[in-house]
Amino acid sequence: MKMTQKKSLGLSKEKKYGLSIVLAVALLGNFAPPAPALAAAPTQSALATPAVAETATTPEEEAISTVQDTLTDICRESDKIPDEMEEKCAKDLFGILMQESMGKATAVGDHGMARGWFQINRHYNPSVTVACAEELRCSAEWTLDHLVVNKYVKYQNWAIWCHNGCNINKKYVPAVKRKITLYWSTPLPVVTAEDHRALAKK
């Protein structure tokens, strides 16, 4: 029986030995360690590190604030402005500011009586100091309170109109809205009155 099986396979002892050697070499090849070049390849986390470093902001960059951000914060912090009106409130303040001073803290008008970012007129509002008028947050908070007194939440256009004097200039509200359309999407850095004056001396 064994002789018949060996004959039918047609394999001699030498051929069987050779075949065993080939199989052993093939199996060993499958378990070979990875090539040095592959083993030295950088990991995914190592590759990601430079990208993170490139996008990181410096403390100086983080310190730069914009007029839009400041006004948005003021409207968000106010308990007089409903949540759904916060963005519109910031834009309306921005439009008034751009109409009044074009974003210049040291702006002066009305023969020296109107001062600062929002051109708050000290003749009609003697309690507002020049320092407050020239400081963005102080003047914006005063302006927002003035809008609210003039029923801003319910009558927004009327309140905006009254910043320039109720019933004085019918073109004032459209001009404010036009300034919003033109400039809101362009970040406006906060340049203080001191910085303006320092730049003017150069």
C-alpha positions as a Python dict, from the first residue, in 0.01 Angstrom:
ca = {
    (1, 'M'): (0, 0, 0),
    (2, 'K'): (276, 248, 96),
    (3, 'M'): (477, 156, -215),
    (4, 'T'): (175, 224, -439),
    (5, 'Q'): (112, 566, -278),
    (6, 'K'): (474, 672, -315),
    (7, 'K'): (472, 564, -678),
    (8, 'S'): (156, 750, -762),
    (9, 'L'): (299, 1075, -620),
    (10, 'G'): (611, 1026, -824),
    (11, 'L'): (834, 1193, -558),
    (12, 'S'): (1177, 1059, -475),
    (13, 'K'): (1342, 1113, -138),
    (14, 'E'): (1572, 1377, -289),
    (15, 'K'): (1281, 1573, -436),
    (16, 'K'): (1093, 1567, -106),
    (17, 'Y'): (1400, 1704, 71),
    (18, 'G'): (1435, 1983, -185),
    (19, 'L'): (1070, 2076, -153),
    (20, 'S'): (1104, 2096, 227),
    (21, 'I'): (1395, 2340, 192),
    (22, 'V'): (1193, 2567, -42),
    (23, 'L'): (895, 2571, 197),
    (24, 'A'): (1116, 2651, 494),
    (25, 'V'): (1277, 2947, 313),
    (26, 'A'): (936, 3080, 210),
    (27, 'L'): (799, 3059, 564),
    (28, 'L'): (1103, 3233, 710),
    (29, 'G'): (1064, 3514, 456),
    (30, 'N'): (711, 3581, 581),
    (31, 'F'): (839, 3638, 934),
    (32, 'A'): (1129, 3863, 844),
    (33, 'P'): (1152, 4193, 1044),
    (34, 'P'): (1052, 4515, 863),
    (35, 'A'): (1316, 4695, 662),
    (36, 'P'): (1509, 4966, 854),
    (37, 'A'): (1368, 5243, 633),
    (38, 'L'): (1012, 5149, 725),
    (39, 'A'): (1093, 5112, 1093),
    (40, 'A'): (1239, 5465, 1097),
    (41, 'A'): (932, 5624, 936),
    (42, 'P'): (782, 5905, 1151),
    (43, 'T'): (465, 5833, 1344),
    (44, 'Q'): (137, 6013, 1273),
    (45, 'S'): (171, 6222, 1590),
    (46, 'A'): (523, 6327, 1492),
    (47, 'L'): (399, 6436, 1151),
    (48, 'A'): (118, 6642, 1309),
    (49, 'T'): (345, 6834, 1547),
    (50, 'P'): (488, 7089, 1296),
    (51, 'A'): (139, 7174, 1169),
    (52, 'V'): (19, 7252, 1521),
    (53, 'A'): (322, 7471, 1583),
    (54, 'E'): (259, 7666, 1263),
    (55, 'T'): (-103, 7749, 1351),
    (56, 'A'): (-37, 7842, 1714),
    (57, 'T'): (-93, 8211, 1791),
    (58, 'T'): (150, 8422, 1985),
    (59, 'P'): (42, 8616, 2297),
    (60, 'E'): (75, 8938, 2096),
    (61, 'E'): (-166, 8807, 1830),
    (62, 'E'): (-416, 8693, 2093),
    (63, 'A'): (-404, 9037, 2257),
    (64, 'I'): (-519, 9213, 1940),
    (65, 'S'): (-890, 9291, 1972),
    (66, 'T'): (-1132, 9438, 1722),
    (67, 'V'): (-1404, 9697, 1757),
    (68, 'Q'): (-1656, 9438, 1637),
    (69, 'D'): (-1555, 9191, 1910),
    (70, 'T'): (-1573, 9456, 2182),
    (71, 'L'): (-1919, 9573, 2077),
    (72, 'T'): (-2042, 9214, 2051),
    (73, 'D'): (-1922, 9147, 2405),
    (74, 'I'): (-2097, 9460, 2535),
    (75, 'C'): (-2429, 9363, 2377),
    (76, 'R'): (-2394, 9003, 2499),
    (77, 'E'): (-2317, 9116, 2855),
    (78, 'S'): (-2607, 9362, 2873),
    (79, 'D'): (-2917, 9242, 3055),
    (80, 'K'): (-3118, 9498, 2858),
    (81, 'I'): (-3065, 9328, 2522),
    (82, 'P'): (-3252, 9001, 2443),
    (83, 'D'): (-3036, 8713, 2323),
    (84, 'E'): (-3186, 8719, 1975),
    (85, 'M'): (-3090, 9086, 1936),
    (86, 'E'): (-2725, 9064, 2044),
    (87, 'E'): (-2577, 9054, 1692),
    (88, 'K'): (-2801, 9332, 1564),
    (89, 'C'): (-2717, 9541, 1870),
    (90, 'A'): (-2343, 9507, 1800),
    (91, 'K'): (-2390, 9596, 1434),
    (92, 'D'): (-2605, 9899, 1516),
    (93, 'L'): (-2345, 10026, 1764),
    (94, 'F'): (-2076, 9968, 1502),
    (95, 'G'): (-2275, 10156, 1237),
    (96, 'I'): (-2322, 10455, 1469),
    (97, 'L'): (-1952, 10452, 1558),
    (98, 'M'): (-1844, 10445, 1193),
    (99, 'Q'): (-2093, 10717, 1100),
    (100, 'E'): (-1977, 10939, 1386),
    (101, 'S'): (-1599, 10892, 1391),
    (102, 'M'): (-1498, 10631, 1129),
    (103, 'G'): (-1340, 10438, 1413),
    (104, 'K'): (-1115, 10717, 1542),
    (105, 'A'): (-1099, 10745, 1920),
    (106, 'T'): (-978, 11107, 1912),
    (107, 'A'): (-1241, 11238, 1670),
    (108, 'V'): (-1373, 11587, 1753),
    (109, 'G'): (-1688, 11753, 1619),
    (110, 'D'): (-1952, 12017, 1692),
    (111, 'H'): (-1694, 12286, 1762),
    (112, 'G'): (-1514, 12068, 2015),
    (113, 'M'): (-1824, 11957, 2206),
    (114, 'A'): (-1863, 11612, 2043),
    (115, 'R'): (-1582, 11373, 2130),
    (116, 'G'): (-1457, 11021, 2079),
    (117, 'W'): (-1574, 10703, 1912),
    (118, 'F'): (-1945, 10791, 1921),
    (119, 'Q'): (-1910, 11170, 1917),
    (120, 'I'): (-2091, 11206, 2247),
    (121, 'N'): (-2185, 11572, 2278),
    (122, 'R'): (-2080, 11711, 2615),
    (123, 'H'): (-2317, 12007, 2580),
    (124, 'Y'): (-2615, 11770, 2603),
    (125, 'N'): (-2439, 11506, 2813),
    (126, 'P'): (-2207, 11691, 3052),
    (127, 'S'): (-2165, 11386, 3275),
    (128, 'V'): (-1969, 11204, 3001),
    (129, 'T'): (-1600, 11284, 3034),
    (130, 'V'): (-1363, 11314, 2740),
    (131, 'A'): (-1174, 11013, 2879),
    (132, 'C'): (-1492, 10803, 2863),
    (133, 'A'): (-1585, 10929, 2516),
    (134, 'E'): (-1238, 10832, 2391),
    (135, 'E'): (-1243, 10487, 2553),
    (136, 'L'): (-1426, 10230, 2341),
    (137, 'R'): (-1596, 10023, 2608),
    (138, 'C'): (-1701, 10319, 2823),
    (139, 'S'): (-1844, 10516, 2530),
    (140, 'A'): (-2014, 10211, 2378),
    (141, 'E'): (-2182, 10121, 2708),
    (142, 'W'): (-2303, 10480, 2745),
    (143, 'T'): (-2435, 10477, 2387),
    (144, 'L'): (-2614, 10146, 2440),
    (145, 'D'): (-2779, 10282, 2757),
    (146, 'H'): (-2883, 10592, 2559),
    (147, 'L'): (-3036, 10370, 2290),
    (148, 'V'): (-3227, 10169, 2550),
    (149, 'V'): (-3363, 10488, 2710),
    (150, 'N'): (-3499, 10574, 2366),
    (151, 'K'): (-3677, 10235, 2351),
    (152, 'Y'): (-3417, 10061, 2132),
    (153, 'V'): (-3549, 9709, 2190),
    (154, 'K'): (-3894, 9802, 2053),
    (155, 'Y'): (-3816, 10095, 1822),
    (156, 'Q'): (-3465, 10034, 1694),
    (157, 'N'): (-3456, 10288, 1411),
    (158, 'W'): (-3601, 10558, 1632),
    (159, 'A'): (-3343, 10498, 1902),
    (160, 'I'): (-3057, 10509, 1649),
    (161, 'W'): (-3197, 10833, 1504),
    (162, 'C'): (-3206, 10986, 1851),
    (163, 'H'): (-2832, 10934, 1896),
    (164, 'N'): (-2788, 11215, 1646),
    (165, 'G'): (-3086, 11410, 1777),
    (166, 'C'): (-3445, 11292, 1738),
    (167, 'N'): (-3615, 11441, 1429),
    (168, 'I'): (-3301, 11626, 1316),
    (169, 'N'): (-3152, 11433, 1022),
    (170, 'K'): (-3373, 11186, 836),
    (171, 'K'): (-3072, 11048, 648),
    (172, 'Y'): (-2893, 10944, 968),
    (173, 'V'): (-3040, 10592, 1010),
    (174, 'P'): (-2986, 10494, 642),
    (175, 'A'): (-2628, 10624, 671),
    (176, 'V'): (-2569, 10411, 981),
    (177, 'K'): (-2704, 10101, 807),
    (178, 'R'): (-2488, 10171, 503),
    (179, 'K'): (-2179, 10183, 725),
    (180, 'I'): (-2272, 9842, 868),
    (181, 'T'): (-2299, 9695, 518),
    (182, 'L'): (-1970, 9848, 408),
    (183, 'Y'): (-1747, 9785, 708),
    (184, 'W'): (-1882, 9523, 951),
    (185, 'S'): (-1715, 9227, 777),
    (186, 'T'): (-1371, 9394, 786),
    (187, 'P'): (-1208, 9356, 1131),
    (188, 'L'): (-1131, 9699, 1274),
    (189, 'P'): (-847, 9692, 1530),
    (190, 'V'): (-900, 9886, 1851),
    (191, 'V'): (-655, 10179, 1839),
    (192, 'T'): (-668, 10377, 2161),
    (193, 'A'): (-669, 10756, 2183),
    (194, 'E'): (-316, 10742, 2324),
    (195, 'D'): (-197, 10536, 2027),
    (196, 'H'): (-367, 10775, 1784),
    (197, 'R'): (-190, 11071, 1939),
    (198, 'A'): (144, 10889, 1944),
    (199, 'L'): (108, 10804, 1574),
    (200, 'A'): (11, 11163, 1494),
    (201, 'K'): (339, 11287, 1643),
    (202, 'K'): (551, 11067, 1415),
}
